[in-house]
Structures are given as C-alpha cells and as structure tokens.
C-alpha cells in the first residue's frame, strides 16, 4: 500500500509507492518530482490529501499513429502515472485503449512502468487480407491491436469504463484521464453516455492532443440538464512542450470542484 510522506513543515508530502524502487534511476527521479508537482496542483485547490481511483484511456485510432511513433503517447502515460501514484491508495492505474473497439489493458503498476509502456502503448491496426491468425510474439496480456481497429468510437470505451466502475465500487471517486487527438463524430452516443454518467462517482477529464473535431466534448461544460458538471476538456497543440506543473494544473483543474459538488449532491459519500 502507498504511504503518505510529509514536508518539513508537517504537511502532507509525496506518497511512497510500492515498486518505485525498481524503476531505472532517471525514471524514478522523474516520478519523485512529478508526484511533488501533482501535490502542488492539489494544494492549490486546498485538497492535498485527496484520494481517487485513476483510470487512463488512450486513443489508438489511425490518426494517432505519428503520436505513438515519436513517443508522445508513451510520454503522456508516464506523466499520468504520477497522478495515480499520488491519488490512488495502491498507486496502480487501470487502463484502456480504444479505436473501433475498446480493450482493457493490464493495470499499470509503478514498478512495471518501463515494460508496460513497451508492451501496451500501441496504435490500432486493421486486418490484412487473409491474415486473421493471431500475430506471433504477443506476450500474455498484450492486445492484438487488430481487434481494436482504427476508427473513432469513444462511446464504446466510455460505456466499458462505466461498467467497470459499477462492478468495482470504491469509497473514493474515480478520475478518468482520457487522451485523444479528436475526430469525434459519435456526438449523440457520447452525449448519452456522459449524461447518464453524471449520476455516477466518476469525473471524466478529456485532453485533446492538438488535432481538431472534438465535437460534443468541447460543449459539455455549458450543457444543462445535469446536477453536476462531470466532464472537463482542454486541448493542447504540443503536449510534449508543456511543463509537468502546467499539465498537472490543467488535468486537475476541475476535479476537486467536482468532488465537492458531487458530495453535496449525494453522488459521493
């Protein structure tokens, strides 16, 4: 289990996470600094000791190919590990990939980070003619990305994450970190899922990776008809150039206020 550290002044400090001692030295140093920056972001909202289950969702559609090739998506996943390490009791993060279809990935434990990134951060694929046999070399838990496909069907993975949360209740809220480069076109279906999810103990933070056509996700903040605003969205032109502190400030900008509103509405205990 994770433990809470403390600053010299007696306040809460970055949490020590099981397995981080097994990381390569450079990655361990980055994680340590990033947990401190997550704590700074939470402290700005007056909730340094906030706890949450963290879920990562990665767009694997065809338009994301260049972001996978140059390591952008792997970099995003590594940076989000610090959020889970600071917020989640066991420091682990549930994860999904999606394109035409969603697929749940193995949980991301801090100590397994280098191997997890190498095995599971991959873009979707399509079946070639006459090539429907499983590809050689897949390791246990690794997804055949041809089953994920290359289209944009966000509503399917949203529904799957919602089903997971219902099946695995926790006293802590759930923060979903959802990364996509746009191409959203299932606006009605996505809206239906997220409106229904407004009564659930989940906050959906969508992050656009610099493309366009985010559709209904950009409009959710102003949509009426929900007791609480359960969706956040922002887009960045080049996420690799944003500092860790700025990224965590933006990723965590709406979650604390949602927690307060959801508690007042009785959605959270």
FIMAR-540591 format. One record per residue (C-alpha): residue number from 1; z, x negated, y negated; residue in one letter. Coordinates in pm, 1 decimal. Each point is the difference from the previous one (the first is absolute). Example, Ala and Ser with C-alpha at 12.3 -4.5 7.8 and 13.67 -1.06 7.14 Angstrom:
2
+------+----------+----------+----------+------+
| vomi |       up |     east |    north | paro |
+------+----------+----------+----------+------+
|    1 |    780.0 |  -1230.0 |    450.0 |    A |
|    2 |    -66.0 |   -137.0 |   -344.0 |    S |
+------+----------+----------+----------+------+
This chain:
269
+------+----------+----------+----------+------+
| vomi |       up |     east |    north | paro |
+------+----------+----------+----------+------+
|    1 |      0.0 |      0.0 |      0.0 |    X |
|    2 |    -60.9 |   -110.7 |   -356.3 |    X |
|    3 |    294.9 |   -104.0 |   -211.3 |    X |
|    4 |     53.2 |     23.9 |   -372.0 |    X |
|    5 |     54.9 |   -320.0 |   -195.9 |    X |
|    6 |    154.7 |    -30.3 |   -342.4 |    X |
|    7 |    -61.0 |   -167.9 |   -333.1 |    X |
|    8 |    259.9 |   -231.3 |   -148.1 |    X |
|    9 |     99.3 |    283.9 |   -227.8 |    X |
|   10 |     87.7 |    215.1 |    298.9 |    X |
|   11 |   -299.3 |    233.3 |     -9.8 |    X |
|   12 |   -233.4 |     69.3 |    289.5 |    X |
|   13 |   -237.7 |   -277.1 |     96.2 |    X |
|   14 |   -307.5 |    -37.5 |    219.7 |    X |
|   15 |     60.4 |    110.7 |    355.1 |    X |
|   16 |     -6.0 |   -244.5 |    289.1 |    X |
|   17 |   -250.3 |    130.0 |    253.0 |    X |
|   18 |      1.6 |    -62.8 |    371.6 |    X |
|   19 |   -278.5 |   -237.4 |     99.9 |    X |
|   20 |    -77.6 |   -150.4 |   -339.9 |    X |
|   21 |    138.6 |   -333.8 |    117.2 |    X |
|   22 |   -297.6 |    -18.3 |    241.0 |    X |
|   23 |   -259.3 |     16.3 |   -276.8 |    X |
|   24 |   -194.5 |   -307.5 |   -113.4 |    X |
|   25 |    183.8 |   -166.9 |   -286.9 |    X |
|   26 |   -249.0 |     99.6 |   -272.5 |    X |
|   27 |    -10.1 |    361.5 |    116.0 |    X |
|   28 |    380.2 |     11.2 |     19.9 |    X |
|   29 |     29.8 |   -129.9 |   -355.5 |    X |
|   30 |   -249.4 |    260.1 |   -124.9 |    X |
|   31 |    191.1 |    276.6 |    176.6 |    X |
|   32 |    332.5 |   -112.0 |   -147.1 |    X |
|   33 |   -136.1 |      1.0 |   -354.3 |    X |
|   34 |   -180.3 |    330.5 |     50.4 |    X |
|   35 |    313.1 |    175.0 |    128.4 |    X |
|   36 |    172.3 |   -109.9 |   -319.3 |    X |
|   37 |   -287.3 |    144.5 |   -203.7 |    X |
|   38 |     17.5 |    330.7 |    190.2 |    X |
|   39 |    370.7 |      8.5 |    -80.9 |    X |
|   40 |    -79.5 |    -58.8 |   -368.3 |    X |
|   41 |   -244.0 |    292.8 |      4.3 |    X |
|   42 |    258.4 |    229.2 |    161.4 |    X |
|   43 |    270.0 |   -116.2 |   -242.0 |    X |
|   44 |   -218.3 |    101.5 |   -295.5 |    X |
|   45 |     36.2 |    357.3 |    127.8 |    X |
|   46 |    371.5 |    -36.2 |     67.7 |    X |
|   47 |    -34.9 |     16.3 |    378.9 |    X |
|   48 |     37.9 |   -358.4 |    130.0 |    X |
|   49 |    154.5 |    122.4 |    326.0 |    X |
|   50 |   -262.6 |    266.8 |     73.2 |    X |
|   51 |    -90.5 |     25.9 |    369.4 |    X |
|   52 |   -320.8 |    141.4 |    146.4 |    X |
|   53 |   -228.0 |    -11.5 |    300.0 |    X |
|   54 |   -325.8 |   -168.6 |   -104.4 |    X |
|   55 |   -340.4 |     86.5 |    147.2 |    X |
|   56 |   -316.1 |   -201.8 |    -68.2 |    X |
|   57 |   -345.4 |    162.8 |     15.4 |    X |
|   58 |   -312.3 |   -217.9 |    -24.9 |    X |
|   59 |   -350.9 |    130.0 |    -65.6 |    X |
|   60 |   -237.1 |   -156.7 |    255.4 |    X |
|   61 |   -318.0 |    178.1 |   -111.5 |    X |
|   62 |   -326.8 |   -190.8 |    -25.6 |    X |
|   63 |     17.4 |    -45.2 |   -376.4 |    X |
|   64 |    320.6 |   -199.8 |     48.0 |    X |
|   65 |   -178.4 |   -274.7 |    197.9 |    X |
|   66 |     -8.3 |   -258.6 |   -278.7 |    X |
|   67 |    370.9 |     55.0 |    -75.1 |    X |
|   68 |     80.8 |    -74.5 |    363.6 |    X |
|   69 |   -229.7 |   -302.1 |     17.8 |    X |
|   70 |    152.2 |   -173.9 |   -300.5 |    X |
|   71 |    357.5 |     67.5 |    111.2 |    X |
|   72 |     88.1 |    253.2 |   -268.1 |    X |
|   73 |    125.8 |    261.5 |    245.2 |    X |
|   74 |    205.4 |   -253.4 |    195.0 |    X |
|   75 |    149.7 |   -115.4 |   -329.1 |    X |
|   76 |     91.5 |    357.7 |    -94.1 |    X |
|   77 |    165.6 |     55.5 |    337.7 |    X |
|   78 |    203.3 |   -318.6 |    -35.3 |    X |
|   79 |    113.4 |     99.4 |   -348.8 |    X |
|   80 |    108.6 |    345.7 |    120.2 |    X |
|   81 |    216.7 |   -152.8 |    272.5 |    X |
|   82 |    245.9 |    -93.9 |   -274.2 |    X |
|   83 |     32.0 |    367.5 |    -96.4 |    X |
|   84 |     91.8 |     94.8 |    356.5 |    X |
|   85 |    226.3 |   -303.0 |     37.1 |    X |
|   86 |    199.5 |    106.0 |   -306.0 |    X |
|   87 |     -4.3 |    379.3 |     50.3 |    X |
|   88 |      5.4 |     58.9 |    376.3 |    X |
|   89 |    317.1 |    -40.5 |    206.2 |    X |
|   90 |   -174.0 |   -202.2 |    270.6 |    X |
|   91 |   -264.3 |   -154.9 |   -226.7 |    X |
|   92 |   -284.8 |    130.0 |    216.5 |    X |
|   93 |   -297.8 |    193.9 |   -127.8 |    X |
|   94 |   -203.1 |    261.0 |    185.0 |    X |
|   95 |   -373.2 |    -39.7 |    -55.8 |    X |
|   96 |   -328.0 |    186.6 |     37.1 |    X |
|   97 |   -363.3 |    -89.8 |    -46.7 |    X |
|   98 |   -270.1 |    260.8 |    -57.4 |    X |
|   99 |   -363.6 |     70.2 |    -71.5 |    X |
|  100 |   -173.0 |    281.6 |    188.0 |    X |
|  101 |    312.6 |     22.3 |    218.2 |    X |
|  102 |    356.0 |   -122.8 |    -42.3 |    X |
|  103 |    172.6 |   -243.0 |    234.3 |    X |
|  104 |    364.2 |    -95.3 |      2.8 |    X |
|  105 |     57.6 |   -373.6 |      6.0 |    X |
|  106 |    301.1 |   -175.0 |    154.1 |    X |
|  107 |    301.3 |     -3.9 |   -229.0 |    X |
|  108 |     -0.8 |   -296.5 |   -235.4 |    X |
|  109 |    315.0 |   -206.3 |     56.3 |    X |
|  110 |     64.0 |   -277.8 |   -248.2 |    X |
|  111 |     17.6 |   -276.4 |    258.5 |    X |
|  112 |   -337.3 |    100.3 |    145.0 |    X |
|  113 |   -181.8 |      1.7 |   -332.8 |    X |
|  114 |   -254.0 |   -283.6 |     53.7 |    X |
|  115 |   -108.5 |    129.0 |    341.1 |    X |
|  116 |      0.6 |    362.5 |   -115.1 |    X |
|  117 |   -232.0 |    -75.5 |   -290.4 |    X |
|  118 |   -239.6 |   -190.0 |    224.9 |    X |
|  119 |    -11.1 |    267.6 |    269.3 |    X |
|  120 |     14.0 |    328.0 |   -189.6 |    X |
|  121 |   -145.5 |    -33.9 |   -351.6 |    X |
|  122 |   -363.4 |     77.2 |     86.0 |    X |
|  123 |   -280.3 |    214.9 |   -138.5 |    X |
|  124 |   -144.1 |    293.2 |    193.9 |    X |
|  125 |   -313.9 |    -23.4 |    210.7 |    X |
|  126 |   -265.9 |    221.5 |    151.6 |    X |
|  127 |   -117.6 |      9.7 |    359.0 |    X |
|  128 |   -323.7 |   -186.6 |     58.9 |    X |
|  129 |   -267.4 |    158.5 |    219.9 |    X |
|  130 |    101.0 |    -26.9 |    363.6 |    X |
|  131 |    321.4 |   -190.3 |    -79.0 |    X |
|  132 |    279.5 |    244.8 |     73.6 |    X |
|  133 |    198.4 |   -229.1 |    228.1 |    X |
|  134 |    323.9 |   -132.2 |   -148.5 |    X |
|  135 |    -58.1 |   -332.4 |   -174.7 |    X |
|  136 |    132.9 |   -306.9 |    174.3 |    X |
|  137 |    296.7 |   -184.2 |   -137.7 |    X |
|  138 |    211.7 |    290.2 |   -128.6 |    X |
|  139 |    368.8 |    -75.5 |     40.5 |    X |
|  140 |    261.1 |    267.0 |     84.1 |    X |
|  141 |     54.9 |    225.7 |   -298.1 |    X |
|  142 |   -320.4 |   -107.7 |   -174.0 |    X |
|  143 |   -230.4 |    286.2 |    -99.8 |    X |
|  144 |   -366.8 |     20.0 |     96.6 |    X |
|  145 |   -118.5 |     44.7 |   -357.6 |    X |
|  146 |   -312.8 |    181.4 |    118.0 |    X |
|  147 |    226.8 |    298.1 |     72.5 |    X |
|  148 |    110.0 |     -9.4 |   -365.9 |    X |
|  149 |   -357.3 |      9.3 |   -131.4 |    X |
|  150 |   -113.7 |    -60.7 |   -357.5 |    X |
|  151 |     14.5 |    332.0 |   -191.7 |    X |
|  152 |    269.5 |    128.1 |   -240.5 |    X |
|  153 |    222.6 |    266.4 |    155.6 |    X |
|  154 |    331.5 |    -42.4 |   -182.2 |    X |
|  155 |    126.3 |    344.7 |     94.3 |    X |
|  156 |     16.6 |    -94.9 |    368.6 |    X |
|  157 |    231.3 |   -295.0 |    -49.6 |    X |
|  158 |    211.4 |    196.1 |   -249.6 |    X |
|  159 |     46.8 |    269.7 |    265.6 |    X |
|  160 |     88.0 |   -260.1 |    262.3 |    X |
|  161 |    260.0 |   -168.6 |   -219.1 |    X |
|  162 |    150.2 |    339.6 |    -83.6 |    X |
|  163 |     25.7 |     79.3 |    371.3 |    X |
|  164 |    170.9 |   -334.2 |     63.6 |    X |
|  165 |    258.8 |     65.2 |   -271.8 |    X |
|  166 |     75.8 |    345.0 |    139.9 |    X |
|  167 |     35.3 |   -139.0 |    352.4 |    X |
|  168 |    221.6 |   -291.1 |   -111.4 |    X |
|  169 |    242.5 |    132.3 |   -262.4 |    X |
|  170 |    221.5 |   -243.3 |   -187.1 |    X |
|  171 |    272.3 |     50.4 |   -261.7 |    X |
|  172 |   -196.9 |   -226.7 |   -235.3 |    X |
|  173 |   -314.0 |    109.8 |   -187.3 |    X |
|  174 |   -339.2 |   -133.5 |    103.8 |    X |
|  175 |   -224.9 |   -196.5 |   -235.4 |    X |
|  176 |   -366.8 |    -11.4 |    101.4 |    X |
|  177 |   -199.1 |   -287.8 |   -151.4 |    X |
|  178 |   -364.0 |    104.5 |     31.8 |    X |
|  179 |   -274.2 |   -249.3 |    -93.8 |    X |
|  180 |   -365.2 |    103.2 |    -38.8 |    X |
|  181 |   -308.9 |    -97.7 |   -197.3 |    X |
|  182 |   -100.8 |    359.0 |    -65.5 |    X |
|  183 |   -295.2 |    196.2 |    127.7 |    X |
|  184 |    225.9 |    306.0 |     28.5 |    X |
|  185 |   -204.6 |    310.8 |     75.5 |    X |
|  186 |    222.5 |    228.2 |    211.2 |    X |
|  187 |    174.0 |    125.5 |   -313.0 |    X |
|  188 |     91.0 |    348.3 |    124.6 |    X |
|  189 |    138.9 |   -123.5 |    331.5 |    X |
|  190 |    196.4 |   -283.0 |   -163.5 |    X |
|  191 |    145.5 |    237.9 |   -256.9 |    X |
|  192 |    108.2 |    241.3 |    273.3 |    X |
|  193 |    180.5 |   -276.2 |    188.1 |    X |
|  194 |    176.5 |   -143.2 |   -304.1 |    X |
|  195 |     99.2 |    340.0 |   -139.0 |    X |
|  196 |    156.7 |     90.0 |    335.5 |    X |
|  197 |    169.8 |   -340.7 |      5.6 |    X |
|  198 |    175.2 |     72.5 |   -331.7 |    X |
|  199 |    282.0 |    170.0 |    193.1 |    X |
|  200 |     45.2 |   -302.2 |    226.4 |    X |
|  201 |    221.3 |   -307.9 |    -60.4 |    X |
|  202 |   -300.7 |   -224.0 |    -67.4 |    X |
|  203 |   -144.2 |   -157.2 |   -315.1 |    X |
|  204 |   -366.0 |   -100.7 |     13.5 |    X |
|  205 |    -89.6 |   -300.0 |   -216.6 |    X |
|  206 |   -376.3 |    -49.2 |     -7.1 |    X |
|  207 |   -142.3 |   -326.5 |   -129.3 |    X |
|  208 |   -369.6 |    -27.2 |    -80.9 |    X |
|  209 |   -152.2 |   -339.7 |     63.7 |    X |
|  210 |   -241.5 |     -7.7 |   -288.4 |    X |
|  211 |   -288.8 |    219.2 |    111.1 |    X |
|  212 |    -43.6 |    361.3 |   -109.9 |    X |
|  213 |    -23.6 |    360.7 |    114.5 |    X |
|  214 |    367.6 |     58.2 |     69.3 |    X |
|  215 |    -52.7 |    372.0 |    -40.1 |    X |
|  216 |    302.0 |    224.9 |     33.4 |    X |
|  217 |    239.7 |   -295.5 |     21.0 |    X |
|  218 |    -49.1 |    -73.7 |   -369.9 |    X |
|  219 |     73.7 |    361.3 |    -93.5 |    X |
|  220 |    315.3 |     64.4 |    201.5 |    X |
|  221 |    245.1 |    -98.6 |   -273.4 |    X |
|  222 |   -112.6 |    293.9 |   -211.4 |    X |
|  223 |    -43.7 |    256.1 |    277.6 |    X |
|  224 |    246.5 |    292.0 |    -17.0 |    X |
|  225 |    137.6 |    198.3 |    289.6 |    X |
|  226 |    242.0 |   -256.0 |    147.0 |    X |
|  227 |    375.3 |    -10.4 |    -44.8 |    X |
|  228 |    -15.1 |   -379.2 |    -24.6 |    X |
|  229 |   -280.9 |   -242.5 |    -73.6 |    X |
|  230 |    -31.1 |   -177.9 |    336.1 |    X |
|  231 |   -308.1 |   -214.3 |    -78.1 |    X |
|  232 |    -50.9 |   -310.4 |   -212.1 |    X |
|  233 |   -330.4 |   -173.6 |    -69.3 |    X |
|  234 |   -126.6 |   -304.8 |   -184.6 |    X |
|  235 |   -308.9 |   -217.0 |     37.0 |    X |
|  236 |    -43.3 |   -371.1 |    -67.1 |    X |
|  237 |   -322.9 |   -191.6 |    -49.8 |    X |
|  238 |    119.0 |   -312.1 |    183.2 |    X |
|  239 |    333.6 |     29.3 |    174.4 |    X |
|  240 |      1.3 |   -371.1 |     84.0 |    X |
|  241 |     31.5 |    -84.6 |   -370.9 |    X |
|  242 |    299.3 |    224.9 |    -63.5 |    X |
|  243 |    334.2 |   -176.2 |     19.2 |    X |
|  244 |    242.5 |    103.5 |    270.4 |    X |
|  245 |    245.3 |    131.3 |   -258.3 |    X |
|  246 |   -260.4 |    218.6 |   -168.1 |    X |
|  247 |   -120.8 |    129.8 |    335.4 |    X |
|  248 |    350.4 |     94.9 |    114.0 |    X |
|  249 |     75.2 |    156.7 |   -338.0 |    X |
|  250 |   -306.4 |    221.8 |     39.0 |    X |
|  251 |     44.2 |     76.1 |    370.4 |    X |
|  252 |    361.8 |    104.1 |    -58.7 |    X |
|  253 |    -46.9 |    164.2 |   -340.0 |    X |
|  254 |     16.7 |    363.8 |    117.0 |    X |
|  255 |    190.2 |    -17.7 |    328.2 |    X |
|  256 |    353.5 |    -11.9 |   -146.3 |    X |
|  257 |    -58.8 |    301.7 |   -225.3 |    X |
|  258 |   -147.7 |    191.5 |    294.6 |    X |
|  259 |    313.4 |    -82.3 |    204.6 |    X |
|  260 |    218.9 |    151.1 |   -271.6 |    X |
|  261 |   -220.7 |    308.6 |    -36.4 |    X |
|  262 |    -25.4 |     49.3 |    376.5 |    X |
|  263 |    378.1 |    -16.9 |     34.9 |    X |
|  264 |     45.5 |    257.3 |   -276.0 |    X |
|  265 |   -254.2 |    226.0 |    172.9 |    X |
|  266 |    173.4 |    -35.4 |    336.5 |    X |
|  267 |   -296.6 |   -174.1 |    159.3 |    X |
|  268 |    216.9 |   -309.3 |     53.6 |    X |
|  269 |    359.9 |      8.8 |    108.8 |    X |
+------+----------+----------+----------+------+
